[in-house]
Amino acid sequence: MYTASWRDVVRPRLFGASPDPRDRPYRSIIRIALVVFRLFRFRFDVRGAEHVPATGGAIICSNHVSFFDFTFLGLGALPQRRLVRFMAKKAVFDHGFSGPFMRAMRHIPVDRKAGSAAFEAAVRALKDGEVVGVFPEATISTSFTVKALKAGAARMAVDSGVPIIPAAVWGGHRVATKGHKVELRRGVPVTVALGEPIVAEPGESVATLMARTKVAMEALLDEAQRTYPDQPAGDEDRWWVPAHLGGTAPTLDEAATADAVRAAGKEVRAPKKSPLEKLTGRLRRR
């Protein structure tokens, strides 16, 4: 297990001997992230970092379970001195707070109504030797299993001629994920697993390449889940474990149904509690 140290935060050659000056904002943000990792004492188990190429383009293709997955995946590429350009929805770039940071780090905005621009930008970045990070499920998986994947990553790999690095992240959802309150707990283990590169074979279809990627992602995630060092503290804490491993997370089908209801705007939200009700609830838990 690796826990970020203050020495990591100030290490002079953390990004190599001569990093690109254009990435000074990105490097500063990574050092800030290391400070956060240190303060919360995240315990990282980074596996397969050697599979990220030291030079040249590559696509890191990962599952998605928490709001912080991109920071954890970036840590997985850091041993090879690589910065990952993540593809993220345009709304994040339009946000008054996050937008300037995303643009400064040269991430790639995705407008789902006009996806071709993002695709072309990603292919250009790959051909220029960048590492591009993709969450092909397109959103957080509330079942904590790998959902159906969008084919964009495989298309980018074929068009740019770069390998796909399958990946899995696990553990960060215990801190912040969709449908659950943020729990700023300390000492949470986070697994980042990177698999062997997947290269498109001559004449291979995009569908077949994406299917191979999904199999690899599922295997990495399954291993990360089964070797995770923490167990639920009790029945109420089993929410973060997938159903097939004995947890109370929704199954893949149940999560898909809930996502469809949410997308249609038909989700029934629980009424907000009054301050008095919140206080009463806290007193009862004591």
N, C-alpha and C positions, 0 to 999 in steps of 0.2 A: 504494500500500500504506500502511496505517495501523498504526503501532506505538504502543501506549498509552504515555503519558508520565507523569511524576510530577505535571506540571501538571494533567493530566486527573483524577488521583486526588483532588486538593484543590480543583478548580474549584468556586467557590461556587454558581453557577447551573447546574450540570450537569443538574438535573432541572426547570429552569424557575424562574420568579420566586416562586411560592407553591405548592410541592408539598404534597400531602395529608399531614398529620402522622401519619396511621395507617401510612404507608409508610416511616417512618423506619428500621425494621429492614431493609426491602428495599433502601433507598438505601445503607445502610451495607454490606450484603453486596455490592452492585454495586461500591462503591469498593474493597472487598477483592478482588473479582474483577479489577478493573483493576490492582491491585498484582501479582496473579499473572500477568496478561497481560504486564505490564511486565518482571517478573523472567525470564519464559521467552521474552520478546521475540517473541510471536506476531505474525505479519505479516498483518494483516486486509485483505481486499479486500471492502468492503461496497458492494453495488450495489442500487439501487432503494429506499433508505430513505425516499425521498419518497412511496412508495406507501402507507406506514403513515399513516392519517389522524391529524391533530394532535388531533382531538377525536372522540368518539363510539366506538361499539363496532366491533370487527372481529375476524376470526379469522385468525391466522397459521397456515397449514397447511404443514408442512415434512416433508421426508424425514428419516431418522434413521440416522446412521452412527457416532456416537460417544457416549460417556457425557456429554460436555460440550456437546452441541448446544444445550441450552436456554440456556446462558450466552452462546453465540455469537449465537443469535437475539435474545436480549435486547439485545445490543450493536447489532444491526441496527435496533431500534426506538428506541434512545436518542437519535438525532439529532432525532426528533420529540417528545422529552421524554415518551415513553410507557413504562410498566412493563407487562410481559406476565405475565398469570396463566396459568401452564402447568397443563395437566391431566396428572397423573402417577399411577402405580399406587399404591394405598393402602399397600402395603408400605413405600414410601419415607416416608410420613407416620407409620407405626407404628415406624420405626426410631428407636432411642434418640438417635442423633446427628443425623441429617438431619431427623427429624420436627419438632422445634421450629423449625428454620429454614424449612421448607416452610410451616408454619402461620403463622409470623410474616410471610412474604411473601404470604400469602393466595392461595396456589396452590390448585388444586382436586383433591382426592383422587378416584381412580376405583377403585371396587370392582367388579371384573369380574363378580361374582356378583349385584350389585345396581346396575347401571349407570344406572338411571333417576335416582337421587339426584344423581349427578355431572352428568348431562345437564341436569337442572333448575337446578342451581347455576350451570352455565356459561351457560345462557340468561339467568338473572337478571343475571349479571355483564355479559353483552353488552348487555342492555337498559339497564343502569345506565351504559353508556358505556365499559366496560372493553375492553381488548384481551386476547383469550384465545389461548394458544398450544397447538396440537394436533399430535401426531405420529400421523397416521391409519394408519400401518403397524402401530401398536400395539407394536412392538418394533424393535430395531436390525436393519437389513437387512445380513446378512453377505455378500450379493452386491454390496453398494454400488450397487445400482440400486433403483428405486422398486418396492416390493412392491404387492400388492393392498391397496386402502385400505378401511378401515372407513367406514361411511356417516354416522357420528355428526356429523362436522364440517358436512356438507351439511345435515343435519337441523337443527342448531343455527342455521345461517345462515338457513334458511327460516323457522324459528319466531321468530327474533329480528329478522329483517329487516336484518341487517348483511352487509357484503361479506366474501368470503374473499380473503385475501392469500396467493397461492401462494408458496412459498419453497423454497430449497435451501441446504444447508450441505455443505461439502466441505473435507477436510483434517484436521479434528480427530481422525478415526479413526486417524491415524498416531501419535497420542499414547495414546489409550485407547479401545478398542472391544471388543466381545464376541468371545471366543475367542482373544485375543492379549494378551500381557503389556503392561503399562503401560510406555511408553517416554517418560520425562520429558526429551525433547530440546528444545533451544532453537531459535528462529528458524523454526518451522514456519509455512508460509503457511496461512491459513484463509479460505475464500471464503464469504460470506453473500450470497445473492442473493434479492431480494424482487421479485415480479412485479406487474403491474397488477391492481387489484382485480377480482374476479369476482363479479358480482351475479346473484342468481337472477332469471330472467325470470318474468313472470306465468304461473302455472300450470306452471312447470318442475318435473319430478320430481326427487326427491333423487338418484336414480341418474344422471340426466343431468348434474346439477350436479357430482356427485362425479367423473364421467368427465371433465368439462371441467377440473376442478381437477387431476386426475392428469396430463392432457396438459401442462398448464402447469408442474407440478412437474418432470416428466420433461425438458421443454425447458430449464428453468433449471438442473437438475442436469447435463444434458449439456453445456451451455455452460460451467458451472463446472469440470467435469472436463477439457474440451478446452482451456481457457485457463489451467489451473493451472500456476504457474510452475516447480514442481519435477518432476523425473522420478525413477524408481527408480534407486538407486545400483548395482544389479546384479540378477541373477536372483533372489536370495534376498529382495530388497526389492520385488519386484513384487506381493506379497500384497495391497497396499492399492489396487491398480488393478483395476477390473472386467474380467471376461474379455473382453468385446466390444471393449475398448481395449488388449488385449494383456497384461493382467495375469493373475495366478494366483488371484484371488478366485473362489469358486465361482459358477457360473451361477445364475440365478434359480431354476431347477428343482432344481439340486443343493442350494442353500441351503434351499429349501422342504422337501426330503426330510430334510435334517439337522435342521431345526427340528421336524419331526414326530417324528423319533426321540427328540430331546431332550425334547419334551413328553410322550412316552410313558414316559420314564424308562429308555430302553433304550440310552442313549449309553454307549459304551465309553470309559472314561477311561484315559489312559496312567498307569501306576504312577508314584508319586512317586519321584524320585531321592534317593538317600542323600546326605548331605553330602560323602562321598568322591567319589561320581559327579559331583556338581556341580563340585567342585574340579578333578577330572580334565578335565571338559569345558572349563572356563575355560582351563586350561593348554594344551589342544590348540588352542584358538582363537588363542593368542598366537603 
